[in-house]
Amino acid sequence: MKLCRYEYQSNHYYGEWTEEGLKPFKGDLFSGREATGETHDHADVTLLAPVEPEKIIGIGANYVGDKKDLPDTQPEIPVFFYKPASSLVGSGAEVRIPEGVDEIKFESELAVVIGKRTKNIEENEVLDSILGYTVGNDVTAPQFFHEAGHWTVGKSFDTFTPLGPAIQTDLDPLNVYVKAFVNGDEKQNSKSDLMIVSLKRMVSYLSKVMTLEPGDVILTGSPLGAEFVKKGDKVECTIDEIGTLENTFTK
């Protein structure tokens, strides 16, 4: 099932994405998902970021280029950082390059959406805590890594976390290809089994640090190939089983 959040006639809905249209729920994604019986045409809606998370957590430097480069043992502590909810936008929204920012990068990622309150779980329990998966673009201004000495500033500007277009609930997270295209040219295309820290490891670890709430998002890291972009560039982050997250960069 593909789940989404969208605007229709100035109202916001959660619903199921189908070929026929979007079928709204009476509540949100976490309260039974009872259908209203209506169908809203694709042409009449605007897709929004599929969830409104309390926390957006990113995992850094988490891909290799080839399986032979994977370490024999996973790092004990994943490198992670926060992104504010104010950085969130949906597919089709513009990503604004802030004044004074010299260079900006896209980073296509598989994103985990937490489905229930999760605390202190082991790796074999992780999949039971996941609602589904979506596509994320961890937009980054690397110049602030050096100026501030940490990652958060360079990843926290408004519009720096495009997410969408939908949440796929039926997905093998170790068997998808994470892709990115800039103005139609392929820049990233790696299988998710090239992650250094596994999806189960990162979710389990984070649950032992903090309580993960329904709707929280974990960006699992970006494959090799991320590049700098400029005003006017269109970036498409794609996972075939989920869809394409499309955003244009503006100044």
WOWO-V377678 format. One record per residue. RES is the residue in three letters. PHI is phi in degrees with one decimal (999 if undefined). BURIAL is 1 if it has 9 or more other ideal C-beta (glycine too) atoms within 8 Angstrom, else 0. Layout:
res/phi/burial
RES/PHI/BURIAL
RES/PHI/BURIAL
//
This chain:
res/phi/burial
MET/999/0
LYS/-104.8/1
LEU/-108.1/1
CYS/-149.2/1
ARG/-129.0/1
TYR/-154.8/1
GLU/-108.9/1
TYR/-139.6/1
GLN/49.8/0
SER/70.7/0
ASN/-111.1/0
HIS/-102.3/0
TYR/-135.6/1
TYR/-101.5/1
GLY/-166.8/1
GLU/-102.2/1
TRP/-83.9/1
THR/-132.2/1
GLU/-62.8/0
GLU/-76.9/0
GLY/153.5/0
LEU/-100.9/1
LYS/-108.1/1
PRO/-72.2/1
PHE/-99.5/1
LYS/-72.9/0
GLY/-119.0/1
ASP/-99.6/0
LEU/-76.8/1
PHE/-116.3/1
SER/-126.5/0
GLY/98.7/0
ARG/53.4/1
GLU/-79.7/0
ALA/-72.9/1
THR/-84.7/0
GLY/94.2/0
GLU/-86.9/0
THR/-137.1/0
HIS/-104.7/1
ASP/-63.9/0
HIS/-54.3/0
ALA/-68.6/0
ASP/-100.5/0
VAL/-119.4/1
THR/-117.6/0
LEU/-71.1/1
LEU/-110.8/1
ALA/-53.9/1
PRO/-69.0/1
VAL/-139.4/1
GLU/-117.4/0
PRO/-74.6/1
GLU/-74.2/0
LYS/-130.7/1
ILE/-119.2/1
ILE/-118.4/1
GLY/-109.7/1
ILE/-103.9/1
GLY/-99.4/1
ALA/47.6/0
ASN/-118.6/1
TYR/-129.0/1
VAL/-112.4/1
GLY/-88.0/0
ASP/-151.5/0
LYS/-59.5/0
LYS/-66.4/0
ASP/-90.8/0
LEU/-67.5/0
PRO/-69.0/0
ASP/-65.4/0
THR/-127.9/0
GLN/-74.0/0
PRO/-56.6/1
GLU/-66.4/0
ILE/-123.4/0
PRO/-65.4/1
VAL/-76.9/1
PHE/-136.3/1
PHE/-149.1/1
TYR/-104.9/1
LYS/-127.5/1
PRO/-74.4/0
ALA/-61.6/0
SER/-68.6/0
SER/-86.5/1
LEU/-82.8/1
VAL/-141.9/1
GLY/-99.4/1
SER/-65.8/1
GLY/94.6/0
ALA/-76.7/1
GLU/-83.1/1
VAL/-100.7/1
ARG/-92.8/1
ILE/-81.7/1
PRO/-66.7/0
GLU/-60.1/0
GLY/85.7/0
VAL/-90.3/1
ASP/-85.0/0
GLU/-137.6/0
ILE/-140.0/1
LYS/-120.2/1
PHE/-94.9/1
GLU/-147.1/1
SER/-74.1/1
GLU/-147.2/1
LEU/-78.7/1
ALA/-114.7/1
VAL/-93.3/1
VAL/-112.7/1
ILE/-72.9/1
GLY/-104.9/1
LYS/-153.7/0
ARG/-58.6/0
THR/-132.8/1
LYS/-148.8/0
ASN/55.7/0
ILE/-100.3/1
GLU/-91.8/0
GLU/-60.0/0
ASN/-73.9/0
GLU/-105.0/1
VAL/-62.6/1
LEU/-61.1/0
ASP/-70.2/0
SER/-96.8/1
ILE/-101.4/1
LEU/-71.9/1
GLY/175.7/1
TYR/-136.3/1
THR/-135.8/1
VAL/-105.9/1
GLY/-125.0/1
ASN/-123.4/1
ASP/-84.0/1
VAL/-64.6/1
THR/-140.0/1
ALA/-109.9/1
PRO/-62.4/1
GLN/-59.1/1
PHE/-79.8/1
PHE/-61.3/1
HIS/-83.9/0
GLU/-70.9/0
ALA/-100.0/1
GLY/81.5/0
HIS/-149.7/0
TRP/-89.2/1
THR/-59.9/1
VAL/-59.4/1
GLY/-69.0/1
LYS/-119.1/1
SER/-111.1/1
PHE/-63.3/1
ASP/-54.2/0
THR/74.4/1
PHE/-86.2/1
THR/-134.0/1
PRO/-62.9/1
LEU/-144.4/1
GLY/143.5/1
PRO/-81.9/1
ALA/-149.7/1
ILE/-107.0/1
GLN/-95.1/1
THR/-87.4/1
ASP/-113.5/0
LEU/-153.5/1
ASP/-90.8/0
PRO/-67.7/1
LEU/-94.3/0
ASN/-134.5/0
VAL/-123.7/1
TYR/-105.4/1
VAL/-96.4/1
LYS/-122.9/1
ALA/-148.5/1
PHE/-130.7/1
VAL/-116.4/1
ASN/51.6/0
GLY/90.0/0
ASP/-94.3/0
GLU/-68.9/0
LYS/-118.8/1
GLN/-132.5/1
ASN/-166.4/1
SER/-133.5/1
LYS/-78.0/0
SER/-68.2/1
ASP/-77.8/0
LEU/-92.9/1
MET/-67.2/1
ILE/-75.2/1
VAL/-94.7/1
SER/-67.3/1
LEU/-58.2/1
LYS/-65.0/1
ARG/-64.3/1
MET/-67.2/1
VAL/-68.0/1
SER/-60.0/1
TYR/-60.4/1
LEU/-62.2/1
SER/-66.9/1
LYS/-89.1/0
VAL/-94.7/0
MET/-146.2/0
THR/-78.3/0
LEU/-92.3/1
GLU/-103.8/1
PRO/-54.3/1
GLY/94.7/1
ASP/-60.5/1
VAL/-118.2/1
ILE/-119.5/1
LEU/-84.8/1
THR/-89.8/1
GLY/109.7/1
SER/-114.0/1
PRO/-64.1/1
LEU/-63.2/0
GLY/115.7/1
ALA/-62.0/1
GLU/-133.3/0
PHE/-75.6/0
VAL/-127.4/1
LYS/-137.0/0
LYS/-52.9/0
GLY/94.6/0
ASP/-72.3/1
LYS/-104.9/1
VAL/-111.1/1
GLU/-116.0/1
CYS/-100.4/1
THR/-131.9/1
ILE/-127.6/1
ASP/-53.0/0
GLU/-70.7/0
ILE/-108.4/1
GLY/138.0/1
THR/-114.8/1
LEU/-96.2/1
GLU/-118.6/1
ASN/-144.9/1
THR/-106.6/1
PHE/-91.6/1
THR/-128.8/1
LYS/-121.4/0
//
